[in-house]
Amino acid sequence: METLDVTVIEPRLKHSSIFEKYDALESGQSFVIHNDHDPKPLYYQLIEEKGRSFNWEYLKQGPEFWEVKITKLNEGARSLTIGELVAEDIKRAEVFRSFGLDFCCGGGKSVREACREKGINPGEVENALENIAKEPNLIKQNFNDWELDFLADYIVNIHHKYVSESLPMLHEISAKVAEVHRQDHPEVVDVASLFQAVAEELTMHMHKEENILFPYIKSLASVNRDKVRIAPPPFGSIANPIRMMEAEHESAGGNMDEIRQLSNSFNAPSDACATYRLLYMKLEEFEHDLHQHIHLENNILFPKAVQLERELLNA
């Protein structure tokens, strides 16, 4: 299996070299990218240009070098990703959450790939998915069938609103718990710091979505319904701001995952006061909402918007 050392390629030629290498693969073949930083932006570029036609597997993750094995999948043989499975049936989200499998930021992996990385028996997850499929569907929303402008408005009015209303209270009580309990439980200082980073990033993130990205997505939906020509966007292609949004999702999700680890999965210690317990309860609620929020964007809204823009521009 050949390794492509990206560190020695001239910057302006890196993208074309990687894609030429990928295009030359036969189905089932692989190559490895060797880089001096996480090549995750390439993952999103491959998704944009090649769809879910490949497997992305980290072999080495820093601190000095990163190596990723990229495999071209056989046509028609690709397993649905976790994100796609949840997009088909939101009930599956609870199964993945119970096993600690990320269906939002990490939703681009297959069940077996995600299980392998976590050391989980994939058969147990698949059995749980089969069992939940037999349960009556009490959730009426089929987000996958919604018009893009309606889905964008839903995200703003439900998830953005929840985040905006939750941040001040969570900032206040996380700072209070850090101040009062830092001696006996020093991890609460890191929890407060990490949540402050989440709050600052999400505040700017939602502003960009509400004022730039979502209005353009809504215009795509309107143009498609009215059967008129679309004006070229100022950012070149919708894939450009979407890559930025997905990277910010990953950053916020990573900070929340670190908070979960520091907080023993949001389980307060036995000597915790009422405010301490409230903090962990609200942080878990916040994480739950964030996972659903990111899932709707990464796995439904964004890929459909990219596809719709491509169809309209090529019409």
N, C-alpha and C positions, 0 to 999 in steps of 0.2 A: 504494500500500500504506500503510495507516494506521499511525501510531505512537501507542502508548499510553504517556504519560509517567507512570510510576508514582510519581515523586518528588512530584508535586503532589496525589496522592490521599490522603485521610485513611486512616491505618493500618488502621482497622477495616473499611474498604471496599475495600482493595486486592485481597484474594482474590476477593471476589464480582465486582468490576469486571473482573478478568482473565478469570475463567471465563465471565462473560456475553459478553465480546468473543469468546472462543473458540467458545462455543456458537452465536453468530450467524454464524460462518463457514460458507460452502459448501465442499464437498469441493474441495481444490486451492487454496483461498484462504489468504492469510497476513496476519498483522499483526506489528508490531515492538513489543517492550517496551523502554522506555528507563528505566534505573534507576541509582542511585548506588552500588550494590554488586552483586556477582554474584548473580543470581536463581536459583541452582541449586536451592535448596529448592523453588521452584515446579515445577521439572522433576519432582521426586519426587512432588509433589502431583498433577500432571497424570497421571503414570504410574498413581498409585493410583486416581484417579477416572475417567480416560478410557482407560486402557490404552495400548497402543502405537499410538494412532490419530493421532499427530502427528509432525512433524519439528522438531527443535530445532537451530537454527544460530546460533552466535555471530557477530555482525557487528562488535562492538567489545567488548574485554575490558580495561577499566580504563585507567589507574589511577583516573580520576575518574568515568567513566561506563561502563556496560555496556549493550549493545543485543543483543537476541536476536530472531531471526525465527522465529515459530511458524507452521507450516503444517499445516492439517488435511488428512490424507491421504484419498485415495479408498478407500472401503470395498472390501476384498479386493485392493487394489493395493499394499499395503504390503510392502516387502522385509523379510525376516527380519533382525533385528539381529545383530551379531557375537556377542553373548552368547547369543542363541537358537541360532545356528548351532553354537556350541561345546557348548551344552547338548544338542543333538541328536547330536553326534559329537565326543567329546573330542579326536580326532586333529586336528581343525581348529585346535586351540589352537597347535600347533607351526607351522602356516602363518602364523597371525597374528603369532606371536612372531617369526618369521624376518623379517617385514616391519616389525617395530616397531609393530604395531597392537595397541592395548589391548583385550583381550577381557574384562577384569574390571571395573574402575572405569568404563572408557569403552565397555562392552559394549552400551550402548543405541543405538549408531549403526549405520547400514547400512554394508555394505562400501564402497560408492561414496562415502558421506559421509565415512567415516574416511580413505579414500584421498585424497579431495580436500583434506582438512585437512593431510595429511602430504606432499602433492605426489607421490603414488605412482600409477602406472598401474593402475587397477582391473582391467584385463584380465589383468595378470600374476598378481594375487592370485586371481582367479577361475579361471585356468588351474591354479594350484597347488592350489586346493581340489578341482578336478576330478581332478587326478592323485592326490591323497592318498585320494580316495574309492575309487579303484581298488585301493588296497593292502589286503591282508588285515587284518582287524580283530583285532589281538592284545590289545587292552585289553578286558577282560571286564566292567568296571564300567559299568553304564548308570545313572548317577546320576539321570537324569531319571525313572526308573521306581521309585526307592526310596521307601519310606514316609518321611514327614517326620521322625518321631522317630528312625528309623534313620540318616537322613542327618545330623541334628543330632549324634547320638552319634559318627558317623564323623568329622565336622569336629572335634569336641572331642578325640577319641582319636588322630587322625592329625595334623591341622594345628595345633590349639592345643598339643598335646604337643610337636610339632616346634619351634614358636616358643618355648615356655617353656624347652626344653632348649638352644636355640641362643643365646638372648639373653645369658646370662652370658659365654660364650666370646667372642662377637662384640663385646660391650662391652669386654672385657679387651684383646683384640688390636687393636681399632680405636683405643683410647686409647694403647696402646703404640706403634703405628705413627705416630700423630699426634705423639707426643712425640719419637720418634727421627728421623723424616723430615720434620719441619715446615719445616726450613730449605731443603732442596732441592726439596721437593714440598709447598708450603703447602696444596694442595687437600685433603690428608689430614686436616687439622684440621676442615675443613667436613664431610668425610665422617663423621668421628667424631661431630660435633655433630648432624648430620642423623640418623644412626643412633640416637643417644641419644633423639632426639625420637620416632622410630619405635617404639623399645622402650617408652618410657613410655606412648605412646598405645595400643599394642597390649596392654600389660599391663592397663590399665583397661578397654579394649574387650572383651577376652576375659572379664574378670570379670563385666561387665554381661551378656554373652551367656550365660555359663554359669549365672548366678544369677537372671536375670530373663527374658530373651527366649527362650532355648532351652527352659526348663521350660514356658513357656506354649505354645510351638510343639508340644512333645511332648504337652501336654494336649489341644491341638486334634486331633492325630492319634488320641489315645485316645478322645476324645469321638466323633469321627467313626466309629470302628470299633464303639463300644458303642451308637451311636445314642441318645445321651442329650443333654439340653440343656446348653449351655455357659454358665458363669458369666461375666458381663461382666468384662473385665480391669481392673486398677486404673489403667492408662495410657490408657483411652479406646478406643483401637483399636491393633491391632498395627502399623498403618502409622506411628504416631508413633515408637516406638523404632526401627523399621526405617529411617526417614529419618535418624535420628541415627547408626545403624550405617553406613549407606551414606556419609554425610558423612565419618565417621571413616576408612572405607576409602579414600575419595578423598584424604584428607589423608596417610595413610600411603603410599599408592601414589604420590602426588606427590613425597614426600620420597625414596622409593626411586628414582624416575625421575631426580631431581636427582643422587642418588648415582651412578647409572649414567652420567650426563653428565660429572660431575666425574672419574670413574674411567676415562674413555675406554672405556666399556662393559666395565668390570671387567678391563681389560688393564693389568697392572702394568708400570711402566717397566723398562728394561733393567737399571738398577742396583738394583732392588728386592731386598730380602733375602727369606729363606724365609717369615718371618712376614707380610711385606707381601703376598707372592703368595698365601699362605693366606687372608689377609683378603679379598682380592678374589674368590678362588674360593668362599669361604663366603658372601659377600654375594650373589654371583650365584645360588648355590643357594637362599639365603633368598628372594630376589626371585622365583625360579621357583615356590617353594612358596607364597609369598604370592599370586601371580597365580591359582594353582589354588584356593587357600583362598577368596579374594574371589569368584572366579567361581562356586563352588558356592553361596555365600550370595546374592550379588546377582542371579544369573541363574536359579537353581533354587529354593533354599530359601525366600527371602524372597517372591518373587511367588506361589509356590504357597501359602505360609502366609497371605498377604493374601487370596487367592481363597478358601481353605478357611474362614477366619474369616467372610468375607462370606456364604458359603453357609450356614454353621451358624447365624449370627445371624438370617438371613432365613428359616430353615426353619420 
